[in-house]
Amino acid sequence: MTYPATVQFLYSLQQHGIKLGLETIRALLARVGDPHRRYPVLHIGGTNGKGSTAAMAASMLHAAGHRVGLYTSPHLIDFRERIRVDGVMIPEARVSELVESLRAAATPDLAPTFFEFTTALAFQHFAECRVDVAVLEVGLGGRFDATNVVTPLASAITTIGLDHEAYLGSTIEAIAFEKAGIIKPGVPVVLGRMDASARRVMEERASAEAAPVYLLDRDFRSEGESTADCGYAGMRRRYTRLTCPLQGRFQLDNLACALALIELAHETGVTVPETAVRAGLRQVAWEGRVEVIGQDPTVMVDGAHNPAAARVLADSLAEWRRARPAGRITLIVGMMRDKHPRAFLAPLLPIVDTLILTQADLPRASTGSELRALLADVAPAAQVVPTAADAIAMATRSAASSDLICVTGSLMLVGEIKALFRGCSLSPLRG
């Protein structure tokens, strides 16, 4: 099977939508020898911050000399971004070979979803590459997510906020219950920043599973005002003068969660010395989160798509404005139809000067006109531009070199803008 044909097959699996449950993924993995049982795992869930935390943990493990698999979602430009070994995306030829073997294993009675199939593909690739450890980001929720077939060395749940309510529930407690589903018997769990109601749900689950809990700002914490120069005080380790290129003060929480995970992994024999901690954090890369992709004017992309992430982005934009009081901020927003644009934009509107509403090139994306109708009373001056390319072109034409253009509201929109700036094609596989 050629790689374009492989991508087309994977694309066809998206018609199955999202099916929460573990029966299909367990059956599929059993048919190919349970590859996910061949290496230790760190498992990371949460509403926001889990991808950054996973990237930091993987980078530190790699700097320590371990062969590391990293599984994340969604991708921004290329499907292969989801599955990496030592930072290198899975080769096209391996995708095709593994898809063929998994497709044969699924026939005739299994109908895996796109995410189930992709998760099995990642587990198989990691096994064949003989990774020393795999870092897995939860896709959706936790309890019934396809990644939740593993028994990890340690888990982390970074944050809890309202998102994906159609699948996870409409309250913080309901969402916390689903995400707490990755807590396993006796397996230590790192908890990031969350409100008291979510934390209670987590701690109740952990108590029922006899899983030790390590809580941010109680058992471990970051120190400092910026990832450019920060510290960490952990359960047994302490570091000063750490440097991480991921921007935004919110990354300090993610850095602390990643370091707590590394502490726990170290105690199980996956050694990570201080030199590797420092080198791994210094070298980490994670696209699409407060990422600057252009200058004069500054163009920033951020995949925030829920109210909690918008508040974090607002803090970063406010910090930018304090440093450049003469600069103006243009916000380009595109969102999926299941999101909440009014709640999302509430913390952002007081900070920005111009709002442009547009649409990611996906059927489930809201059009700019649909967004404007929902925001008519709170953002009457919002401009509508039908495509992402036209939106960035219009914003750039009207911006001074000292201004900021921020693209947000959807990782799919961020992927389109990054592909445009990179001058490359975008994978037909989205979401």
N, C-alpha and C positions, 0 to 999 in steps of 0.2 A: 504494500500500500504506500503510495507517495505521501509526502507530508501534507500537501494541500488536500488530498482525499481524507487523510486522517483528521485534519482540522474540520473538514465538512462533516465527518461522522460524529465528532465530539459536539459540533454545533447542533446536530440533529437530536442529541440527547437532551438539549435544553427544553425540548417540547414536553418532557416529563415534569418540568417545573421543579418545585422543592417538595420533597417528601421526608418529613422528619421521622426517623426510626433507624434502628441498627441491624435489623434482620437481613436486609439485602447486602449491605457491605460486609457483614460477617460471613455470609454464605459465599460471596465472591472471593473474599480473602482466603477462606478455607480451601477453595478450589485451586488456589495458586500457592498453597503451602504456608499461609499465614506469615507473609514477609514482615509484618509490623512487629512480630515477636523476636526478631533477630538482632535488635539493637536497643539500647536504652533511649528514653524519650523524655523531653521536657515539653509540657503541654500548656498552652497559654490561651486563655479566653478573656472575655470582657467586652464592653460596648465600644470603648475607644482605647487606643494605646497599645492594643495587643500586638499589632504588626511591628511597631517600633521596638517594643520590648523583645519580641522574637528576634528581630534583626540584631539588636545589641547582644543578646545572649549568644546567638550563633557566631557573631564576629569574635567575641571573647574566647569561645571554645576553639574556633579555628586558629586564633593567634596562639593558643596553648598547644598547637600541634595535633589536635584531634581532626579526624575527617568528619565533616558535619553536613548533615542534610537539613535543609530549611524548606518548609512547606507553608505557603502563605496564600491569601486570596483577598480580593480579586487581583488580577493582573491589570496593568495600566495600558500597555501597548502590545506586548507579545505574550501569548499563552504560556510560553516556557518560563516566564518570570516566576510562576508559582512554585516551581520545583527546581531547587538548586543544590549542588554539592560543592562545598568549599567556595561558595559564591558564584559558581559557574552554572548557567542555566542548562537544563537537560537538553542534549542535542536533538535536532529534528529527527534524525534516524532512529534514536532510541524511543522517542515518542511513538513513531510509527510501529516499531517492532513490539513495544509493550502494549499498545492499543490492540494490535492484532491478537496477541496471546490472551489478553483480558477479554476481548470480544468473544473469542472461542470459548473461554471458560464460562462466560455468562450465558451462552446459548444452551438450551432453548428457553429456559424457564425464568431467568432473572432479567429484570428490566431496570438496571441501575440508572439513577439520575446522573446528570453531568457531574455534579460534585462528588457523588459516590464513586463514579468511574475514575475521576481525576485523583481522588484520594487513594484509591487502590493503585493507580499508576505511580503515584509518588512513593508509596510504601514499597512497591516492587523495585523501583529505581534505586531507592536508598539501600535495599537489601543487596541488590546486584553490585552496587558500588562499595559495599562493605563499610558503610559509615560506622564511625565509633559512637555517634550519638545523633539523634534527630531532634530538631526543634519544630514543633507543630503549632500553627495558629488555628484556633477553632474557626470554622466558617460561619455558622449561624447558631446562636444559642449556646448549647453545650450538651445538655442531657441526651438529645437525639441527633447530635451532629455526627457526621460520618467519621470524624477523627476520634470520636470518643470510645473507640474499641481498644485503645491502648491502656496499659497500666504504666504510668510514667514514674520516673525517679522523683519528680516534684511537679506541681502545677502552679499556675499563677492566674489570678482573675484581677485584671487591672482596674477597671471601672465598671459601674452599672448606670445606665441611663435609658431613656425611652428610645427605642428603635426596633424596627421589624415587629411592631405590635400585632400584626395579623398572624404571626407565627408564635410569638413569645408571650403575648399578653399585654394588657393595657396599663398595668401598674408596675412601679419599681419592684415591688415584692414578687410579682409574678415573673418578671424578667430575671430577677435575681435567682429565683428558684430554678429556672431553666439553666442559667449559666453555672449555678452551683452543682449541676449534674456532672461536671468533670471531676469533682472531688471524689477520690477513691479511698477505699479502706486502708488506713495506715499511711497514706501517702501525704507528705507535707504540702501545704498550700500557702502561697503568698497572696495576700490581699492588698490591693492598691487603694486609691482614694475613692470612697463611696459613702453615701449617707448612712445614718444609723439603721434605718429599716432594712436596707440591702445587706449591711454587715450582719445584722441579726440572722437573716436567712442563711447567709454563708456559714456563720458560726454554728447554727443549729445543725446544718448538714454535716459540717466537719465533725461535730461532736458525735453525731449518729454513726459516722464512719471511723471514729477514733483517729482522725487525721489531724496532726499538729497544725496550728494556724500561726502564721507570722504576718503581723499587721504593720502596714506603713505608718510611720510616725509613732509607733509604740515599740516595735521590735527592730525596726531598721528605718533609715531615713536618708534623704539626700541633704546636702548642705551647700549653701551658696545661692547666688542669684541668677546664674547663667551656666549653661552646659559648657561654655568656653573655659570655665575655671570653677570647678565644683568639688565637693567631697562626698563621702559616703560613710555612714556609721551603721554597721550591721550587727548581726547576732554575735559574730566573733571577729569580724574583720573591720578595719577602718582604713580609709584612703583619703588623702588630700591631693589637691592640684590635679584632678582628673580633667580631661578634655574630650569633648564629644562634638562632632560637627553638626548634629541634628539640632535645628534651631527651634526656639520657643521654650519658655519657662516650664510648660507642661511636660517637656521631655525629662525634666529632673525627676518627676515621679516614675516615669517609665524606666529611666536609668536605675533608680533605686530598686524597682521590682526585678529588673534583669540581674542586678548584682545579688539580690537576695536569692534568686533562683540559682545563680552560679555558686553561691555559698553552699546551698543545699546539695547541688550536684557534686561539688568538691568533697563533701562529707561521705558520699557514696562511692568515691573512688575515681570520679571523672575530674581529674586534677586541673586546676586553672590557677597558676601562680600570679602574683601581683604584676609581673612584667606583661603577662598576657592580658590581664584585665586592662591595663593602661593602653597597650597597643591595640587591643580589640575595640575599645571605645573610641580611640583616636581614628580608627580606620573605617568605622561603621558607615554604611550608606543605606538610606531608606527613602525612596522617592515618593513624591506626592503629598508630603506633610510639611507645611510651611517651607516649601522648597522654592528657591529663587532660580528661575530658568532664563531670565533675560535682564538686561541692564539698559538704562537710558531710554525710556523709563524702566524702573524695576518691575519685572513681571514675576509674581509669586503664584504658585498653585498650592491648594490645600484641599484634601479630600473630605473635609468636614461635611456631614450630611444629616446630622441630628442636632437638637438644641444644645446638648452638653458640649459637643465638639465646636459648635458655633461660639459658645462662651469662651472657650479656650482660644479660638482663632481671634475673637475680639480683643482678648488680652494682648496677643501678638501684634495686632494692628495698632492698638493704642500705644504700645511700646515703640513701634516704628514711628508713629506720629510725634511722640514726645521727643524723639531724637531728631526729627526733621519737621519742625513746626510749619515750615513754609510749603511742604509737600502736600499734594492732594491725593486722595485715595479713590480709585474707581473699582467697584466691586462687580464682577461678572458672575452671575448665578444661574445655574441650571440644576434642576432636581427631578427625581423620579416622582411618579404620581402618588406613591404611598407615603411620601414624606410630608412634613408640616412646615411649609414655607414661612408662615407668620411667626411661629415660635422660633424657627431657625434664624430669621432675620432680626428678631427683636433686639439682641445684643449688638448687632452689627450696624444697623441703620444709624444710630447716633454718631458713629465714628466715620462713616464714609461720606464722600462728597457727591458721587455719582453712582447710580445703580443701573446696571444693564442686565436684562433678563433674556436668557437664551435657552436653547434646547440641545442636549446631547443627542447624537444620532442613534436613538433607540426607540422602538415603539412604546415602551413603558415610561418614557420620559415625558414630563409635562412640557407643553409648548410655552414659549415666552408669553404669549397672549393669555394662556390659562393661568400662569403665575401672576400676571398683572391683574387679572380679574380678582384673584384671591387677595391681592395686596393693595387694591385700589385706595383704600382709606388710610393705610399706613405708609405707602410709598407712591403717592400720586404722580411724582415726577419720573418714575422708573421708565426707562426706555426699553423697547422690545426689538431684538435683532434675531432673526430666525435661526442662524447657524452660529456655531462656536467660532468658526474662522472669521466670519463677518464681524462678530462681537469683538474679538481681539483686535481686528484691523481698525474698527471704529474707535476703540478705546486708545489704541496707540497713536492714531492720528491726532487726537485731541489732548494728549498728555504731554507735559513738559518732561525734560530729562530727569528732573528731581521728584517726579510723581511715582506713585505705586499703582499698579494694576494687579488686583488679586482675583483669581479664578477659583470658585469654590461651589459647594452644594452637591457634588457628585464626583466619585472617583472616575466614573465613565467620562464625564466632561473633562476632568483633569487629564485623563489618558489622551483624549482627542487633541487638547492643546499641546501636550508634550510631543505627540507625534508630529503636529504641525511645526513646532519649533525645531524638532529634530530632522524634519524633512523625510520622514519614513512613513510607510503604510501602517495601518492599524489592523490588528487581528480581527477577523469577523466574529471571533468568540468574545463575547462581552458579558460582564456580570459575574 
